[in-house]
């Protein structure tokens, strides 16, 4: 099936629509719009997620990271990992990983001419396969492992899975992740449930929400760096940032970075 023939939305396509990208199809737009009708801030959540990713990559380059493994990357649209990393640390190497064959194909077309970046077709649930095939990276040296809004699409207890990744990382590596969580406001909780039902009914990869304690447990084997597990918008925000206590889009996205210490 070619990209133009695809009639079932994908997470990568929906995310691309929210970010005003150019690689989504009408089926992706349909789902994104339907979700946004139920929860008008859905697109803003996606943009907060992308902003977090960009801040994390800049932060990691400032702390010596020169290679990145981006799990569940979607399309490498403008401002993605390799662009940010190479802007602040020329020569940085990036391996993107996605499960959807067409997403990987399009990604590698976009990355043509980028010797320090590539996209692998692989399953996030098979870290051993990913580490074996990510030949562009040297796992004897620190790596920035990015699991940004990918774990909501992995069912069940994902703690053992994340630990399998962490255990393969060299000391001085970092794990960065975001995850959607339940808002405190009951009305927003109901809206979130409606969005999830709308999304899961039409997208190949179903999404789920995890509580704060569940997300915190994913950093087992790492040491959280300041400011710890916080709303993603609050993680090392740009100078002059003033949080809005009424921002419901911000309230449903957690983010943090953990460092792999020696002896883990």
N, C-alpha and C positions, 0 to 999 in steps of 0.2 A: 504494500500500500504506500503510495507516495504521500508527501505532506499535504498536497492539495486534495487528495482523496480521503484523508482522515476526517471522520465524522464524530468521533468521540473525543471530548476534551481531555487534555493532559494537564497535570499540575504546572509543567513548564510553560505551556501555552497560556493558561489563565494568569500566571504570574507575569508573563511577558505583556499581556494586555494591561494589567494594572500598572506596569512600569512604562507604558506608552512605547513599547517595543514594536518591532516590525515582523515578528516571526509567528504570531498567533494566527489562528484560523477562525472563521465564523463560529464554529462550535465552541472554541475557547471563549470568545467574546460573549456568547450567549450565556454561558455559565457564570462568567465574571459579572455580567450585568445583573443576572438573576440574584446572585449572592449580594451584590451591592444594593439592590432594591430592598432586601431584607435588613441588611446592616450597611448603611451608607458609608461607613468608615472602612470597609474592607480594603479598598484601594489604598487608603492612608496607612493601614497596617503593613501592606506590602512595601510601601515606600519607606516606612520606618525600619523594616527589616533590611532593605537594601542600604539604607544610611548606616545601620549598625555594621553591616559587612564591610563597608568602605572604611569606617573609623577603625575597625579591628585590624584590617590589613595595614593601614597606615601605622597604627600603634605597634604591630608586630615587626614591621620593617625597622621602626625606631628602636626595637629591642633585639635587633640582630638577626631576625628571621629572613632567610633568602630563598625559601622553598615552601610551597603551599600545596595542600591536598584538599580540594573542595568537593565534598560528597553531596550528591543530589544537586548539582550546579544549575541545571536548566540551561537556557541559552546564555552565552557570554555576551550579553548586551552591553551598551555603553557604560563605562564606569565599573566594569567587573574586576575580578581579582588580579588578572595579569596586568591590566592597565594601571591600576593603583599601585601594585607592588613594583612594577618596572619604572614607574614615575619617581618613586621615592628611593628605590634601590635597584638601579639598572642591573640586568643580568639575573634577576630573580626568576625562579622556575616555578611553573604552575601546572598541576595535573587536575583537570576537572573530571568528575565522574557522574554519569547519569545512566538510568535504567532504560530510557526510551530510545530505541535505535535511531529514529528520525531526528530526535533532539541532538544526539551525538553526531550524526552525519552533518546536520546544519552547523553545529558548533565547530567541527573540524574544518568545514568550508570557511567559516568566519575566521578561524585561526590560521588559515593557510599563510605561509610567510612569517609565522611566529615560531622560531625554532625553540623557544623556551616555554612554550605552552601547548598542551594537547588535551583532548577529551577522550576518556575511556568509556566503553560500553561495559558496565558492570553493575552488580547488585550491591547496594549499601549493606545488605545483610551478610555479605561474604568478604569481610575485610582481608582475609588471608589471600584471596584471589587478587584483590586490589593492590595490596603491597607487593605481590609477586610481579604484577604487570606494570606498575608505575615506575618504569625504568628511568624516567627523566629525573627522579628524585633519589637522593642518597639518604636512606633511613638510618644511617649511622650518625647523621648530623641532625640538629634540631629542625623540626618541621612545624608549620602552622596548619593544624588540622581544623578545617571549617565544616561545621555541621549546622548550617544556618537554615532553619525551618525545614529540615529534612526529616527529623525524627517524628513529627506529627503524622507522617505517612508510613511509619513502621509500627505495626500493631504489637500489642503485648508488652511484656516487661523488656524494655530496651537497655536496662543497665548492664547486663552481661555483654551485650553487643558493643556498647560504647567502651567498656573496659577492654575488650579484645583489641580495639584500636589503640587505646592509651598504652596498653602493655607493649605495643610494638614501637612506640615513639622513643626517641633518644631523650635523655635528660636535657632540659632547657627548651623542649618543644612546648607548644601551647595548643590547647583545645578551646575553640570558640563555638558557642552554639546559641541559637534562639529557639524558643518554643512558645506556641500559643497556650494561654492559660485561661482560667475561669475568672471573669470580672467579678468584683464584689457586689455590684448592683444587680438585684434580682431581675429587673426588667432587661438589662443588658445580657444577663445569663440566658434568658429565654430567646432573645434575638440571636445570640451566638449559637444556640442549639438549632434554631431555624436555619441559619446560614450553613451550619455543618450538614444538616439533612439535605438542603438544596444542593450543596457542593458534592456530597458523597453519592447522591443519586445519579450524577451525570459525569463525574470525573473518574478516570481509570484508577487513580490512587486515592483511596479514602483517607480523610484526615481525622485526627482525634486530638482532644485536649488533655493536658496533664496538669496536675496541681503543682504549686510551688515546691513542696517537699519532694515530689517525684522528679522535678527538674533539677533540684539541688543534688539529688542522689546520683545524677548522671556524671557529676564531676569527681566521683570516687577515683582516687589515685592521682589527683592533681591538687594543687594549692591555688585557691581562687586569688586572683589579683584584684586590687582595688578598682572599683568600689564593690566587688562581690557580685552576687546574683541580684539584679535589679531590673526594673522595667528597661527594656532595650534602649529607649530614648534617653535614659538617665546614665547609660554607660559611657563615661568619658565624653560627654557632649561637647559640642563646639563652644568656644568662648562666648559668653553672653547669653547662653541658653537659659531660658526661664520656663520651668515646667508648668504646664497648665493642669490644675487639679481636676478640671472637667473634661480632659481629653480622654474619651473612651477608647479611641484607637490605641493610644499608648498603653492603656491599662490592661490590655489582653496579650501583651508580648513581653516575655522575659528574656534576658540575655546575660551572658557572663563569659569570662575567659579564665581558664585554669592553666597553671604551669606544671609541667611534669618535673618533679624534683629528682635529684640523684637517688638511686636505690629503689625507685618505684617498680 
